[in-house]
Amino acid sequence: MDTTFKYGFTFAISGGNKLNRFNSWVAANLPDLDYRLPPQTPVETAAMTIRLKSLEDRTRLLQALPAELP
C-alpha cells in the first residue's frame, strides 16, 4: 500500500474552519480523493497547502475546486 503524498497543491481559502470546510467540500464533490491536510491553519492565512498522491489527483481537484469554498 503506497501512502506517499508527494504532490503539494496550494489554493486560496480565507476565513475560519478551513480544514472542516475543505473536508466537507471534498466529501460532497470528490469523495474518492486521497489527500492529507496540514494539522492546523491560522484564521489569518489566505491560502492552504494540501498533499496529494498523484498529478491526476491534482488535476481532478483543480478542475473541481470552486473559486471560493462555502
C-alpha positions as CSV (number, residue, x, y, z in Angstrom):
1,M,0.0,0.0,0.0
2,D,1.5,3.3,-1.1
3,T,1.0,6.1,1.4
4,T,3.3,8.7,-0.1
5,F,1.7,12.1,-0.7
6,K,4.5,13.7,-2.7
7,Y,2.5,16.4,-4.6
8,G,1.6,19.7,-3.0
9,F,-1.4,21.8,-4.0
10,T,-1.8,25.4,-2.7
11,F,-5.0,27.3,-3.1
12,A,-6.7,30.4,-1.9
13,I,-9.1,29.9,1.1
14,S,-10.0,32.5,3.7
15,G,-11.9,32.7,6.9
16,G,-12.2,30.2,9.7
17,N,-12.7,26.5,9.8
18,K,-10.7,25.9,6.7
19,L,-9.9,22.3,7.4
20,N,-13.6,21.4,8.2
21,R,-14.8,23.4,5.2
22,F,-12.4,21.6,2.8
23,N,-13.2,18.2,4.3
24,S,-16.9,18.8,3.8
25,W,-16.5,20.0,0.2
26,V,-14.3,17.1,-0.7
27,A,-16.7,14.6,0.8
28,A,-19.5,16.1,-1.3
29,N,-17.6,16.6,-4.6
30,L,-14.6,14.3,-4.8
31,P,-15.3,11.5,-2.2
32,D,-12.6,9.2,-3.5
33,L,-9.8,11.8,-3.4
34,D,-6.9,10.7,-1.3
35,Y,-5.2,13.7,0.4
36,R,-3.6,15.0,3.6
37,L,-4.3,18.3,5.3
38,P,-2.0,20.3,7.4
39,P,-2.5,19.8,11.2
40,Q,-3.9,23.3,11.5
41,T,-4.2,26.6,9.6
42,P,-4.4,30.1,11.3
43,V,-7.5,32.1,10.6
44,E,-5.4,35.0,9.3
45,T,-3.9,32.9,6.4
46,A,-5.4,33.3,2.9
47,A,-4.1,30.0,1.5
48,M,-3.7,26.4,2.4
49,T,-1.4,23.6,1.0
50,I,-2.6,20.1,0.9
51,R,-0.7,16.9,-0.1
52,L,-1.9,14.6,-2.9
53,K,-0.7,11.2,-4.1
54,S,-0.7,11.9,-7.8
55,L,-0.7,14.5,-10.5
56,E,-4.0,13.1,-11.6
57,D,-5.5,13.9,-8.2
58,R,-4.1,17.4,-8.5
59,T,-5.8,17.8,-11.9
60,R,-9.1,16.5,-10.7
61,L,-9.0,18.8,-7.7
62,L,-8.0,21.8,-9.8
63,Q,-10.9,21.2,-12.2
64,A,-13.5,20.7,-9.5
65,L,-12.4,23.4,-6.9
66,P,-14.7,26.4,-6.9
67,A,-13.4,30.0,-6.8
68,E,-14.3,30.1,-3.1
69,L,-15.2,27.3,-0.7
70,P,-18.5,27.6,1.1
